[in-house]
């Protein structure tokens, strides 16, 4: 069962995909995120990395729809979103396949130089794709950058995502990674 705090965070995540703010997520929302990420990375839709990106977002949509589209309308409501994430968060294998693999792929989009780090500007670009105001970036980034070196590495991002999905501590840096909710 999702806690109230997890539901609040998941509502934020839902709104990040629901670009037209109609209270529903559709396949096109996932396609649009993938297109924006590919554009930022300068990956052609036909390149190996581009194909991987588009296939991963397509699989995410298909898994979400299959697991939670209870009325078969090909649209995901907030309640259906909660059902999906309750299943994912309750199953370590699903969490690894769904959340961790997508996190790694998105990290690769922004790690253009392959140095295994993201700068504050790169983090701002990521949040822009998900419709998070850039005004929050400095505060978010400084909380996530625990060692203060000006970069987030893959482990920092993975830990932040784990905290976002599982931690019920409002002060945990990962719980702030997408801004206020």
C-alpha beads as a LAMMPS data file, in Angstrom:
LAMMPS data file: protein, C-alpha beads

181 atoms
180 bonds

1 atom types
1 bond types

-500.0 500.0 xlo xhi
-500.0 500.0 ylo yhi
-500.0 500.0 zlo zhi

Masses

1 110.0

Atoms # bond

1 1 1 0.000 0.000 0.000
2 1 1 1.360 3.395 -0.953
3 1 1 1.822 5.872 1.857
4 1 1 0.275 9.335 1.629
5 1 1 3.746 10.752 1.082
6 1 1 4.453 8.321 -1.767
7 1 1 1.148 9.278 -3.360
8 1 1 2.068 12.966 -3.220
9 1 1 5.392 12.242 -4.911
10 1 1 3.752 10.032 -7.509
11 1 1 1.216 12.788 -8.254
12 1 1 4.183 15.043 -9.026
13 1 1 5.653 12.402 -11.332
14 1 1 2.252 11.957 -13.003
15 1 1 2.045 15.700 -13.666
16 1 1 5.502 15.615 -15.223
17 1 1 4.221 13.240 -17.913
18 1 1 0.770 14.840 -18.260
19 1 1 2.017 17.710 -20.408
20 1 1 -1.433 18.963 -21.399
21 1 1 -2.648 18.841 -17.774
22 1 1 -5.844 16.995 -18.670
23 1 1 -5.504 14.532 -15.790
24 1 1 -4.687 11.635 -18.112
25 1 1 -1.523 10.143 -19.507
26 1 1 -1.538 8.645 -22.996
27 1 1 1.080 6.949 -25.136
28 1 1 1.797 10.215 -26.906
29 1 1 2.976 11.711 -23.602
30 1 1 5.678 9.035 -23.366
31 1 1 6.548 9.501 -27.053
32 1 1 6.944 13.250 -26.528
33 1 1 9.336 12.771 -23.608
34 1 1 11.402 10.328 -25.669
35 1 1 11.493 12.784 -28.600
36 1 1 12.641 15.622 -26.371
37 1 1 15.335 13.476 -24.796
38 1 1 16.541 12.314 -28.216
39 1 1 16.696 15.923 -29.393
40 1 1 18.754 16.975 -26.373
41 1 1 21.130 14.051 -26.879
42 1 1 21.224 14.676 -30.635
43 1 1 20.303 11.042 -31.212
44 1 1 18.483 10.176 -34.408
45 1 1 15.407 8.003 -33.930
46 1 1 17.174 5.439 -36.138
47 1 1 20.524 5.457 -34.354
48 1 1 21.255 2.576 -31.954
49 1 1 20.958 4.866 -28.920
50 1 1 17.862 6.547 -30.317
51 1 1 16.214 3.190 -30.975
52 1 1 17.020 2.080 -27.437
53 1 1 15.550 5.280 -26.018
54 1 1 12.322 5.076 -28.031
55 1 1 11.935 1.350 -27.375
56 1 1 12.402 1.838 -23.620
57 1 1 9.756 4.568 -23.432
58 1 1 7.424 2.491 -25.596
59 1 1 7.907 -0.484 -23.272
60 1 1 7.273 1.741 -20.255
61 1 1 3.993 2.877 -21.759
62 1 1 2.965 -0.673 -22.674
63 1 1 3.745 -1.980 -19.186
64 1 1 1.882 0.906 -17.578
65 1 1 -1.132 0.406 -19.802
66 1 1 -1.207 -3.378 -19.432
67 1 1 -0.864 -3.279 -15.643
68 1 1 -3.246 -0.462 -14.846
69 1 1 -5.582 0.585 -17.670
70 1 1 -8.527 -1.118 -16.005
71 1 1 -11.198 0.490 -18.180
72 1 1 -9.347 -0.172 -21.462
73 1 1 -9.555 3.429 -22.691
74 1 1 -5.806 3.616 -23.478
75 1 1 -5.526 6.491 -21.009
76 1 1 -4.048 6.360 -17.533
77 1 1 -5.755 8.244 -14.729
78 1 1 -4.046 9.169 -11.495
79 1 1 -5.739 6.250 -9.702
80 1 1 -4.506 3.856 -12.381
81 1 1 -1.025 5.389 -12.043
82 1 1 -1.096 4.616 -8.326
83 1 1 -2.114 1.010 -9.033
84 1 1 0.793 0.636 -11.419
85 1 1 3.377 2.046 -9.038
86 1 1 2.063 0.065 -6.112
87 1 1 2.865 -3.047 -8.133
88 1 1 6.263 -1.803 -9.308
89 1 1 7.371 -0.669 -5.862
90 1 1 6.199 -3.912 -4.299
91 1 1 8.304 -6.069 -6.630
92 1 1 12.089 -5.587 -6.699
93 1 1 12.425 -7.200 -10.145
94 1 1 9.835 -4.849 -11.658
95 1 1 11.473 -1.885 -9.952
96 1 1 14.843 -2.838 -11.462
97 1 1 13.325 -3.349 -14.926
98 1 1 11.092 -0.297 -14.956
99 1 1 12.637 2.420 -12.804
100 1 1 16.323 1.627 -12.620
101 1 1 16.713 0.843 -16.324
102 1 1 14.892 4.029 -17.350
103 1 1 16.971 6.065 -14.889
104 1 1 20.195 4.672 -16.387
105 1 1 19.025 5.426 -19.917
106 1 1 18.019 8.992 -19.083
107 1 1 21.363 9.517 -17.335
108 1 1 23.105 8.438 -20.545
109 1 1 21.158 11.069 -22.511
110 1 1 22.667 13.817 -20.396
111 1 1 26.132 12.332 -19.965
112 1 1 27.111 13.398 -23.454
113 1 1 30.840 13.320 -22.805
114 1 1 30.742 9.933 -21.072
115 1 1 32.348 11.203 -17.867
116 1 1 29.640 9.558 -15.728
117 1 1 28.597 12.949 -14.307
118 1 1 25.789 15.463 -14.750
119 1 1 26.254 19.175 -14.152
120 1 1 23.629 21.555 -12.805
121 1 1 22.928 22.760 -16.353
122 1 1 22.410 19.176 -17.523
123 1 1 20.056 18.579 -14.585
124 1 1 18.156 21.725 -15.575
125 1 1 17.772 20.352 -19.110
126 1 1 16.412 17.091 -17.731
127 1 1 13.853 18.863 -15.564
128 1 1 12.852 21.089 -18.479
129 1 1 11.896 17.982 -20.480
130 1 1 9.565 17.043 -17.627
131 1 1 8.054 20.543 -17.329
132 1 1 9.724 21.466 -14.028
133 1 1 10.466 25.172 -13.687
134 1 1 14.175 26.058 -13.846
135 1 1 13.721 28.291 -10.811
136 1 1 13.963 25.180 -8.615
137 1 1 17.138 23.784 -10.164
138 1 1 19.815 25.422 -7.941
139 1 1 18.112 24.332 -4.708
140 1 1 17.381 20.830 -6.000
141 1 1 20.854 20.336 -7.398
142 1 1 22.662 21.495 -4.270
143 1 1 20.644 19.022 -2.168
144 1 1 21.408 16.156 -4.534
145 1 1 25.098 17.062 -4.800
146 1 1 25.995 15.750 -1.370
147 1 1 29.759 16.075 -1.788
148 1 1 29.510 19.575 -3.272
149 1 1 31.712 18.832 -6.292
150 1 1 29.245 20.403 -8.729
151 1 1 28.267 17.115 -10.342
152 1 1 25.885 14.217 -9.875
153 1 1 27.237 10.802 -10.729
154 1 1 25.244 7.719 -11.678
155 1 1 25.215 6.487 -8.066
156 1 1 23.929 9.866 -6.809
157 1 1 21.044 9.719 -9.278
158 1 1 20.251 6.079 -8.528
159 1 1 20.174 6.771 -4.783
160 1 1 18.014 9.853 -5.286
161 1 1 15.537 7.861 -7.374
162 1 1 15.414 5.087 -4.786
163 1 1 14.751 7.692 -2.097
164 1 1 12.093 9.364 -4.230
165 1 1 10.187 6.133 -4.655
166 1 1 10.726 4.532 -1.253
167 1 1 11.706 7.093 1.400
168 1 1 9.066 8.610 3.639
169 1 1 11.531 11.169 5.003
170 1 1 10.597 14.585 3.537
171 1 1 14.147 15.791 4.201
172 1 1 15.759 13.084 2.080
173 1 1 17.443 14.811 -0.891
174 1 1 15.885 12.388 -3.362
175 1 1 12.432 13.421 -2.262
176 1 1 13.154 16.896 -3.616
177 1 1 14.726 15.859 -6.925
178 1 1 11.809 17.047 -9.071
179 1 1 10.974 20.170 -7.121
180 1 1 8.029 20.900 -4.867
181 1 1 4.901 18.789 -4.838

Bonds

1 1 1 2
2 1 2 3
3 1 3 4
4 1 4 5
5 1 5 6
6 1 6 7
7 1 7 8
8 1 8 9
9 1 9 10
10 1 10 11
11 1 11 12
12 1 12 13
13 1 13 14
14 1 14 15
15 1 15 16
16 1 16 17
17 1 17 18
18 1 18 19
19 1 19 20
20 1 20 21
21 1 21 22
22 1 22 23
23 1 23 24
24 1 24 25
25 1 25 26
26 1 26 27
27 1 27 28
28 1 28 29
29 1 29 30
30 1 30 31
31 1 31 32
32 1 32 33
33 1 33 34
34 1 34 35
35 1 35 36
36 1 36 37
37 1 37 38
38 1 38 39
39 1 39 40
40 1 40 41
41 1 41 42
42 1 42 43
43 1 43 44
44 1 44 45
45 1 45 46
46 1 46 47
47 1 47 48
48 1 48 49
49 1 49 50
50 1 50 51
51 1 51 52
52 1 52 53
53 1 53 54
54 1 54 55
55 1 55 56
56 1 56 57
57 1 57 58
58 1 58 59
59 1 59 60
60 1 60 61
61 1 61 62
62 1 62 63
63 1 63 64
64 1 64 65
65 1 65 66
66 1 66 67
67 1 67 68
68 1 68 69
69 1 69 70
70 1 70 71
71 1 71 72
72 1 72 73
73 1 73 74
74 1 74 75
75 1 75 76
76 1 76 77
77 1 77 78
78 1 78 79
79 1 79 80
80 1 80 81
81 1 81 82
82 1 82 83
83 1 83 84
84 1 84 85
85 1 85 86
86 1 86 87
87 1 87 88
88 1 88 89
89 1 89 90
90 1 90 91
91 1 91 92
92 1 92 93
93 1 93 94
94 1 94 95
95 1 95 96
96 1 96 97
97 1 97 98
98 1 98 99
99 1 99 100
100 1 100 101
101 1 101 102
102 1 102 103
103 1 103 104
104 1 104 105
105 1 105 106
106 1 106 107
107 1 107 108
108 1 108 109
109 1 109 110
110 1 110 111
111 1 111 112
112 1 112 113
113 1 113 114
114 1 114 115
115 1 115 116
116 1 116 117
117 1 117 118
118 1 118 119
119 1 119 120
120 1 120 121
121 1 121 122
122 1 122 123
123 1 123 124
124 1 124 125
125 1 125 126
126 1 126 127
127 1 127 128
128 1 128 129
129 1 129 130
130 1 130 131
131 1 131 132
132 1 132 133
133 1 133 134
134 1 134 135
135 1 135 136
136 1 136 137
137 1 137 138
138 1 138 139
139 1 139 140
140 1 140 141
141 1 141 142
142 1 142 143
143 1 143 144
144 1 144 145
145 1 145 146
146 1 146 147
147 1 147 148
148 1 148 149
149 1 149 150
150 1 150 151
151 1 151 152
152 1 152 153
153 1 153 154
154 1 154 155
155 1 155 156
156 1 156 157
157 1 157 158
158 1 158 159
159 1 159 160
160 1 160 161
161 1 161 162
162 1 162 163
163 1 163 164
164 1 164 165
165 1 165 166
166 1 166 167
167 1 167 168
168 1 168 169
169 1 169 170
170 1 170 171
171 1 171 172
172 1 172 173
173 1 173 174
174 1 174 175
175 1 175 176
176 1 176 177
177 1 177 178
178 1 178 179
179 1 179 180
180 1 180 181
